[in-house]
Amino acid sequence: MTLTHEQLEWIVQEVVRRLLAELGRDRQAAVGGPADASATLALDQPVVTALELRPRLAGVARLEVGPRTIVTPAARDLLKETGVALARRGVAEAAGVRR
């Protein structure tokens, strides 16, 4: 059986993803459950990736991003795996809604 470079890369990424998800569950069990609901991480950069999120999610229950921030699919998957909620700030203002 011969694997292409893309197939091998996907396998490696999937193994790493699963190991990190398991590590996240182990951490939650060690501290007595899920993160405190008041722990929020706010990011204002244009793009949020899983690579930059992974080391910053310990103890975080909610990620807040700007209304135009792009959250990559891998970052969204990581948020789901770790149970972190995603919220957008200022969506009404960005859409031009007046109060």
C-alpha positions as CSV (number, residue, x, y, z in Angstrom):
1,M,0.0,0.0,0.0
2,T,1.4,3.3,-1.1
3,L,0.2,6.6,0.5
4,T,0.4,10.0,-1.2
5,H,2.0,12.9,0.6
6,E,-1.5,14.4,1.2
7,Q,-2.8,11.2,2.7
8,L,0.1,10.8,5.0
9,E,-0.2,14.5,6.1
10,W,-3.9,14.0,6.8
11,I,-3.1,10.9,8.9
12,V,-0.5,12.7,11.0
13,Q,-2.8,15.7,11.5
14,E,-5.6,13.5,12.6
15,V,-3.4,11.6,15.1
16,V,-2.2,14.9,16.6
17,R,-5.7,16.2,16.8
18,R,-7.0,13.2,18.6
19,L,-4.0,13.2,21.0
20,L,-4.6,16.8,21.8
21,A,-8.3,16.3,22.3
22,E,-7.5,13.5,24.8
23,L,-5.0,15.6,26.6
24,G,-7.7,18.3,26.9
25,R,-10.1,15.8,28.5
26,D,-7.4,14.6,30.9
27,R,-6.7,18.2,32.0
28,Q,-10.3,18.9,32.6
29,A,-10.6,15.7,34.7
30,A,-7.5,16.7,36.7
31,V,-8.9,20.1,37.7
32,G,-12.3,18.8,38.5
33,G,-14.3,19.4,35.4
34,P,-14.8,22.0,32.6
35,A,-13.3,25.5,32.7
36,D,-15.0,28.3,34.7
37,A,-17.8,29.8,32.5
38,S,-16.4,33.3,33.2
39,A,-13.0,32.6,31.6
40,T,-13.0,34.5,28.3
41,L,-10.2,34.9,25.8
42,A,-10.7,38.0,23.5
43,L,-8.8,38.2,20.2
44,D,-8.9,41.0,17.7
45,Q,-6.6,39.8,14.9
46,P,-8.0,39.3,11.4
47,V,-7.5,35.5,11.3
48,V,-7.6,32.9,14.2
49,T,-6.0,29.6,13.6
50,A,-5.9,26.3,15.6
51,L,-2.1,26.6,15.8
52,E,-2.2,29.8,17.7
53,L,-5.3,28.9,19.8
54,R,-4.1,25.5,21.1
55,P,-1.6,26.8,23.7
56,R,-4.0,29.6,24.8
57,L,-7.1,27.7,25.6
58,A,-6.2,26.2,29.0
59,G,-8.9,27.4,31.4
60,V,-10.9,29.2,28.7
61,A,-14.6,28.6,28.4
62,R,-15.4,31.3,25.7
63,L,-13.5,32.9,22.8
64,E,-14.6,36.3,21.7
65,V,-13.5,37.6,18.3
66,G,-14.3,40.7,16.3
67,P,-17.2,40.8,13.8
68,R,-15.0,40.3,10.8
69,T,-12.4,37.9,12.2
70,I,-12.0,34.7,10.2
71,V,-11.9,31.6,12.4
72,T,-10.4,28.8,10.4
73,P,-12.2,25.4,10.2
74,A,-9.4,23.8,12.2
75,A,-9.8,26.4,14.9
76,R,-13.5,25.8,15.0
77,D,-12.9,22.0,15.3
78,L,-10.5,22.7,18.2
79,L,-13.1,24.9,20.0
80,K,-15.7,22.1,19.7
81,E,-13.2,19.5,20.9
82,T,-12.3,21.6,24.0
83,G,-15.8,22.8,24.7
84,V,-15.0,26.5,24.2
85,A,-17.9,28.7,23.0
86,L,-17.3,31.1,20.1
87,A,-18.8,34.6,20.3
88,R,-18.5,37.6,18.0
89,R,-18.3,41.1,19.4
90,G,-20.0,44.1,17.8
91,V,-21.9,42.1,15.1
92,A,-24.7,44.7,15.1
93,E,-22.3,47.6,14.6
94,A,-20.5,45.9,11.8
95,A,-23.7,45.2,10.0
96,G,-24.6,48.9,10.1
97,V,-27.5,48.4,12.6
98,R,-28.3,51.6,14.5
99,R,-29.5,51.6,18.0
